[in-house]
Amino acid sequence: MKVVSTINDLVHALGGYSRVARWAGYEDSRGVYNWITRGIPPSHHLRLTIEAKRAGVKIHPDVLGIDDHDAHVLDEVFSSDEHAA
């Protein structure tokens, strides 16, 4: 699985700025471009993690601004056989 370590890499892995902006509910891509300077809003973290998993991409914790402990918990949730669809 590819690991993305920047917001730009994540956005490109998910289809580009326009596609991610539509997905996030923004009127245009400026909202997503703002993530580069302001960080990704926490309200998008879980859904982005799900979309990345679907795309075969793992997000480095620094991209979401979460610590290693939270990243480990998130990894456990997504790797658990109990949650497999």
N, C-alpha and C positions, 0 to 999 in steps of 0.2 A: 504494500500500500504506500502510495506517495505521501510524504509529509510536507505540508506547506508551512513556511515559517514567516511569511509576510502577508499582510492584508491583500496586497496586490496579487500575489500568487494565488491566494484563496479565491479572490474574485474571478481571476482568469480560469481557474480550475472549475468554477461553477458556471462558466458561460459568458463572462465579461460584465462590465459595469452596467450596461443597459438591462441585461437579463436579471442580474441580481437586484437592481433598483426596482424593476417590476415585481419581482418576487417579494421584496421587502415592503412594497406598498408606496414607494416614492413616486412622485410625478415625473422626475427625471433622474439622471445618474449622479447629480451633484450630491445628493444625500449619501450615496455610497462613497463617492470621492472624499467626503468629509470624514469618513472612518479612518483615513490615513492619518489625519492630524488629531482627531478627537477620540479615536478608538471606536470599536464596534459597540453599539449600545447593548447592554446586558440583556435586553428584551429579545435580542436576535440570537444570542449564544446557543441556546438549545436547538432552535430550528436550523441554524447554520451547521451545527454539528451533525444533525440528521441528514441534511442535504449533502454535506461533505462525505459522510459515510456512504450514501447512495452513489456518489460519484467516484468512490474508491479512493478518497483522500482523507488523510488524518491531519487535523489542525494542531500545530504546535501550541502549547499553552500560552506562550507569549503573544500570539496573535489575538487571543481573546482577553489577555490581561488577567489570567487566572493563575493561582499558585500551583505548585507541583502536587500538593495534596488533593486539591479540587480536580486537577487534571486526571489524577489516578482514579478517583471516584468515578468520574465521567467515563474513563476507559473501561472500568469494571461494568458499568451499566450497559455499555454498548457491546461488550464482548461476552456477556453472560448468555449461556445457552437457554436459560429460562425465558429470555426476552426475544429469542429468535422467532421470526415470523414464518 
